[in-house]
Amino acid sequence: MPVYNLKVNGKSLSVEADKETPLLWILRDHFDLVGTKFGCGIGQCGACTIHADGVATRSCLLQVSVATEMEIITIEGLSEDISHPVQQAWKEIDVPQCGYCQAGQIMTASAFLKQNPNPNREEIRDAMSGNLCRCASYNRIEKAVEQAASKIS
Amino acid sequence: MKRSTTPSFSRRSFIRTSALASGGMLIGFNLFQACKPEAAPPVDIADLNFNDFNAFIKIADNGMVTIFSPNPEIGQGVKTSMPMLIAEELDVAWENVVVAQGALDTKNFTRQVAGGSQSLRHGWEPLRKTGATARQMLVNAAAAKWGVDPATCSTENGVISNSNGDTLGYGEVVKEAASLEIPEDVTLKKPKDFKIIGKDIPNVDIDKIVTGKPLYGMDYKEEGMLYVSVVRPPAFGKKLEDFDATDAKGVKGVFDVFKFGDKIAVLAENTWSAMKAKKMVKAKWQDDSKLENTEDYNKALTALLDGKDFNTMRADGDVKKAFAEADKVLERTYESPFLPHNCMEPMNFFADVTAEKVRLVGPIQTPAGTARRIAELLNRKPEEVTVDMTRMGGGFGRRLYGDFAIEAAEISNIAKKPVKVVYSREDDMSAGIYRPAIKYRISAAIKDGKLTGYHLKEAAVNSNMYGLIPNFFPAGAVENYQVDVAKYDSNITIGAWRAPYTNFLAFAEQSFFDELAEVMEVDNIQLRLDLLQNVKGHNDERIQYSPERLEQVIKTAVEKSEWGKKPEGVFQGFSSYYCHNTHVAEVADVVLENDQPVVKKITCVVDCGIVVNPLGAKNQIEGGVIDGIGHAMYGDFSFKDGVPQDTNFNTYRLIRMNETPIVETHFIESDIAPTGLGEPTLPPAGAAIANAIRAAKGVRMTKQPFVKNMKEKALLG
């Protein structure tokens, strides 16, 4: 099997894997970065969202062989000390219930706010609609994104 | 009359203390035993050793308090709220409290199920008494040191003071306190003196969640563990005939493929190899029993409602006579589909079966029952089986059933390896234990402008409503009242789903009351209030809801939602309900966008007694309401020849943020003992929006999901 060199959270890591292996499983099973969650495997729930070259990307659909040229950031690499404004807002609003989808929500929100640091409510709601939360903590996710935006912009 | 009473905790607390070699004091108690409705020591108190305890408070020399909570946390917040009760009575600052996952050991105690929104209700008194007992021992130790009467001492934020102005920190007297006799009677704080209860306390796991630390069963791994993907029968009613795993075994990383029961296990070094190889297993299936179709059981349920073969759950007065003598009769039938749970964390479990022991780790709401079943299945002694609980990525009832843990144990037993079974989303949705399809038929008899008879019939797949549900509103409010149930047996597996039965019954009844008010030509809210007057002062012990508390949430919802005072174009819908010991009223504000109803806001009024942690409580309330709306609007699940027709979120629709209203929560201020919030705000949500849709579009919803029902009624394009 081929060996792939990846850049994850600023570190160079290599893995021997099937070329079509989704990056999700490389992160979780090979690199022990289990903050990126498996939810659906078909890009519908957003639990596995990471940043690939700064863009919110579903890691369940990103093949390892395609990811080698990319700068990959996972929830573990978003900040060193929970200092990212989105993580801060998530804490201040106390967003999670079960918490399983929240890493993906945070990664979607942080990439979105980088592109659009001053969004209106509808833009937030649209941007976050690709991420499912069965506990339905949506009101708080919305508030937390608004709060993070107010600190970023 | 008897009201929803607080479970009492009158017997001696089975608390034990010990000085720690490392300094500090350890206080042990059995949380699940303590939180049972009728608390009883697990064994003779004199013989207790620390293995009999599953919850501990550790007070260190520096005054830091660690509370080890053994609770399964499924997102309902008990890992935060239950330790708050202890810390309040221990009288320490929350900043000096660390909550840790308790030591897990099923050998020496029986765990209780996490479910039914009961944790806080049952924990309210024993957990506070545990904290108060520890506090009293610390005070007694300080008083002895000072040579004063303990009654002259007081505490605040972990510091003991006497009337001479001397002070000692808890950490300075823990060593002495640990050797003192455990006081029998302790005084609990008055609600007005609470410093932690009633404050907004953030989720104790928040830092780990927002940084992606391993917390969930899905994140658990051990050296040498194999990942397992399981091929299960593709339809209810099929069994395995034969299979060919040649191609699957050729996948790099695959360790073995073998049959167990009617399933095939694919074991691999990593999840992806297991999932990929699973798809390459060529299995042949044969018919074993009926292959169910949605049309078939829908017809069967209607036939049951039309028939005469019912079990009567409650009958007051003479319903037959009331209907025979009625001036007017209203009869409506409400229909709902099967629903999968769709926890965001798919089912998974770790098992390591060796000659010495059976070690299980994972997300489970019923660890004791599951351990027992596995011990029986593998013919092992119960004490050889241990279960470690991880945080759960949702439960909603699905994790009450240990089928996935049993699979892991069976596979590990055959493979002689530590394994973790991982469900794909498709596995999770198609090997479900679903909320059953249910139909309700409700009839009302009206005579001289009064409601004289109420007859509720339930037809459900495999299992009917249970417990106290037949005694919920309007039981007691209508003289002639009857609840009848019937079931249709199917091979589709069914089980509890967040707020079992009431999750749909509340929609049916609260929609019916609105229509009934129309037929009776009375105000819909006044009808509910008038009926509640009939329940006041009665002495029916079966009735758990309080007419006074229900009346208060209704009136408060009218006020807070500006009921009837909204500008033109805002259509409101009302619903109120009691379940899981909590009283709730909800008002939906719906507007028309492109002529289609959109839910903008829900005003939710809740009486759950004392609100222990408002921050966590509101989260549960908002989630319950939106979850209720989502499933009422979109939740649909059908079968064709025994095959589930949706297997992933590309076709199965869960509510998303852009479809979500704002939920505005109001609590009824109360000194009454708290009740749970994991479920009670979900059931009334469906009727609130159905009644608002009626106001907006003039059409009544009778079937869930509403998007389908609206299409049938040509309301949606």
Interface residues (C-beta under 8 A of the other chain):
Chain A: M1 A17 D18 T21 P22 W25 R28 D29 H30 D32 L33 V34 G35 T36 K37 F38 G39 C40 G41 I42 Q44 C45 A47 T74 I75 E76 L78 I82 Q87 W90 K91 D94 P96 Q97 C98 G99 Y100 C101 Q102 A103 I106 R125 D126 M128 S129 G130 N131 L132 C133 R134 C135 A136 S137 Y138 N139 R140 I141 E142
Chain B: I74 G75 Q76 G77 D200 P202 N203 D205 I206 D207 I209 V210 T211 G212 K213 P214 L215 Y216 M218 D219 K221 Y227 K252 N270 T271 W272 S273 M275 K276 N342 C343 M344 E345 P346 R391 M392 G393 G394 G395 F396 V422 S424 R425 L615 G616 N619 Q620 E622 G623 G624 V625 I626 D627 G630 N648 F649 N650 L654 I655 R656 M657 N658 E659 T660 I662 V663
